[in-house]
Amino acid sequence: MTKKELIYSMSLETKLSSADTAKLLDAFIKVVEKTLRKGEPVSIMGFGSFFVSNSTTMKKKNAKQDSIVLEKDKVPRFKVSPKFKEAIKEPVKKKKRL
């Protein structure tokens, strides 16, 4: 599903215009980014948690056998809630068309 398809689906669910739904989605993404940049997690009950993890310094070798050092870096992560995992297992109920 693309962002455009997500906005369309969300607008059908909320009965908001696609423009308003796009603003809401963009605002959500922006708030999550700002919060993670501060180093704070974002938890949504029944959905999951966004958080920042620190990667470790690693030494790797490329095809020419040169050593490359990969420095520590902040990596965004997402952990799915158990309730959401269970919801995914249930089949989607399709609405009947008239």
Residue pairs with C-beta under 8 A, 6 or more apart in sequence:
1 9
3 25
6 25
7 18
7 21
7 22
7 25
8 18
10 16
10 21
10 24
10 25
11 17
11 18
11 20
11 21
14 21
16 24
31 42
32 42
32 50
35 41
35 42
35 50
36 42
36 50
36 51
36 52
36 76
39 52
41 49
41 50
41 51
41 52
42 49
42 50
42 51
43 49
43 50
44 81
45 81
46 81
46 83
46 84
47 80
47 81
47 84
48 78
48 79
48 80
48 81
48 84
49 78
49 79
49 81
50 76
50 77
50 78
51 76
51 77
51 78
51 79
52 74
52 75
52 76
52 77
53 74
53 75
53 76
53 77
54 72
54 73
54 74
54 75
55 70
55 72
55 73
55 74
55 75
56 72
57 69
57 70
57 71
57 72
58 69
58 70
59 67
59 68
59 69
59 70
60 67
60 68
60 69
60 70
61 67
61 68
62 68
